[in-house]
Amino acid sequence: MELPFKPSYVSSSSHESTSLQVALFQFMTDLHRFAIDCVTN
């Protein structure tokens, strides 16, 4: 099992892990926004 985050020199050589990091970051951003909506409403 790979780590979700790798050093930049590893990520630059692998396009797949970079896109995975972006997808994970977007997911966490959406989850964070959803949590804020639940708290504020």
Backbone as JSON Lines, residues from 0, in Angstrom:
{"i":0,"aa":"M","n":[0.84,-1.2,0.0],"ca":[0.0,0.0,0.0],"c":[0.87,1.25,0.0]}
{"i":1,"aa":"E","n":[0.53,2.18,-0.9],"ca":[1.34,3.38,-1.02],"c":[0.83,4.49,-0.1]}
{"i":2,"aa":"L","n":[1.74,5.35,0.28],"ca":[1.35,6.51,1.08],"c":[0.63,7.51,0.19]}
{"i":3,"aa":"P","n":[-0.38,8.19,0.72],"ca":[-1.11,9.17,-0.09],"c":[-0.24,10.36,-0.49]}
{"i":4,"aa":"F","n":[0.77,10.67,0.32],"ca":[1.65,11.78,0.0],"c":[3.08,11.29,-0.1]}
{"i":5,"aa":"K","n":[3.77,11.73,-1.16],"ca":[5.16,11.34,-1.37],"c":[6.01,12.6,-1.51]}
{"i":6,"aa":"P","n":[7.31,12.46,-1.36],"ca":[8.2,13.59,-1.63],"c":[8.02,14.09,-3.05]}
{"i":7,"aa":"S","n":[8.3,15.38,-3.28],"ca":[8.05,16.0,-4.57],"c":[8.86,15.34,-5.69]}
{"i":8,"aa":"Y","n":[10.06,14.86,-5.39],"ca":[10.88,14.25,-6.43],"c":[10.32,12.9,-6.87]}
{"i":9,"aa":"V","n":[9.56,12.25,-5.99],"ca":[8.91,10.99,-6.36],"c":[7.65,11.28,-7.16]}
{"i":10,"aa":"S","n":[6.9,12.29,-6.72],"ca":[5.64,12.62,-7.37],"c":[5.88,13.13,-8.79]}
{"i":11,"aa":"S","n":[6.97,13.86,-9.0],"ca":[7.23,14.43,-10.31],"c":[7.54,13.34,-11.33]}
{"i":12,"aa":"S","n":[8.08,12.21,-10.88],"ca":[8.39,11.13,-11.79],"c":[7.17,10.26,-12.07]}
{"i":13,"aa":"S","n":[6.18,10.33,-11.19],"ca":[4.98,9.52,-11.36],"c":[3.77,10.42,-11.52]}
{"i":14,"aa":"H","n":[3.16,10.37,-12.72],"ca":[2.01,11.22,-13.0],"c":[0.78,10.73,-12.26]}
{"i":15,"aa":"E","n":[0.72,9.44,-12.02],"ca":[-0.46,8.83,-11.41],"c":[-0.61,9.25,-9.96]}
{"i":16,"aa":"S","n":[0.48,9.27,-9.21],"ca":[0.41,9.63,-7.8],"c":[0.05,11.11,-7.63]}
{"i":17,"aa":"T","n":[0.49,11.93,-8.59],"ca":[0.18,13.36,-8.52],"c":[-1.3,13.59,-8.69]}
{"i":18,"aa":"S","n":[-1.91,12.92,-9.67],"ca":[-3.34,13.07,-9.88],"c":[-4.12,12.52,-8.7]}
{"i":19,"aa":"L","n":[-3.57,11.5,-8.05],"ca":[-4.22,10.94,-6.87],"c":[-4.19,11.95,-5.72]}
{"i":20,"aa":"Q","n":[-3.09,12.66,-5.58],"ca":[-2.99,13.7,-4.55],"c":[-4.0,14.81,-4.8]}
{"i":21,"aa":"V","n":[-4.16,15.2,-6.06],"ca":[-5.12,16.25,-6.41],"c":[-6.53,15.81,-6.1]}
{"i":22,"aa":"A","n":[-6.86,14.56,-6.46],"ca":[-8.2,14.04,-6.19],"c":[-8.46,13.97,-4.69]}
{"i":23,"aa":"L","n":[-7.46,13.55,-3.93],"ca":[-7.59,13.46,-2.48],"c":[-7.76,14.84,-1.86]}
{"i":24,"aa":"F","n":[-7.0,15.8,-2.38],"ca":[-7.09,17.17,-1.88],"c":[-8.47,17.76,-2.15]}
{"i":25,"aa":"Q","n":[-9.0,17.52,-3.35],"ca":[-10.34,18.02,-3.68],"c":[-11.4,17.37,-2.82]}
{"i":26,"aa":"F","n":[-11.23,16.08,-2.54],"ca":[-12.18,15.36,-1.7],"c":[-12.17,15.93,-0.28]}
{"i":27,"aa":"M","n":[-10.97,16.18,0.25],"ca":[-10.86,16.73,1.6],"c":[-11.44,18.14,1.67]}
{"i":28,"aa":"T","n":[-11.27,18.91,0.59],"ca":[-11.82,20.27,0.54],"c":[-13.34,20.23,0.55]}
{"i":29,"aa":"D","n":[-13.92,19.33,-0.24],"ca":[-15.38,19.19,-0.27],"c":[-15.91,18.71,1.07]}
{"i":30,"aa":"L","n":[-15.19,17.79,1.69],"ca":[-15.6,17.25,2.98],"c":[-15.55,18.34,4.05]}
{"i":31,"aa":"H","n":[-14.51,19.17,3.99],"ca":[-14.36,20.28,4.93],"c":[-15.49,21.28,4.76]}
{"i":32,"aa":"R","n":[-15.82,21.6,3.5],"ca":[-16.9,22.54,3.22],"c":[-18.24,22.0,3.69]}
{"i":33,"aa":"F","n":[-18.45,20.7,3.5],"ca":[-19.68,20.06,3.94],"c":[-19.8,20.11,5.47]}
{"i":34,"aa":"A","n":[-18.69,19.9,6.15],"ca":[-18.69,19.94,7.61],"c":[-19.02,21.34,8.12]}
{"i":35,"aa":"I","n":[-18.49,22.35,7.45],"ca":[-18.78,23.74,7.84],"c":[-20.26,24.04,7.63]}
{"i":36,"aa":"D","n":[-20.83,23.55,6.53],"ca":[-22.26,23.77,6.27],"c":[-23.11,23.13,7.36]}
{"i":37,"aa":"C","n":[-22.71,21.97,7.81],"ca":[-23.48,21.26,8.85],"c":[-23.42,22.03,10.18]}
{"i":38,"aa":"V","n":[-22.27,22.62,10.47],"ca":[-22.1,23.35,11.72],"c":[-22.85,24.68,11.69]}
{"i":39,"aa":"T","n":[-22.77,25.38,10.57],"ca":[-23.35,26.72,10.49],"c":[-24.87,26.67,10.37]}
{"i":40,"aa":"N","n":[-25.4,25.63,9.79],"ca":[-26.86,25.55,9.6],"c":[-27.54,24.94,10.82]}
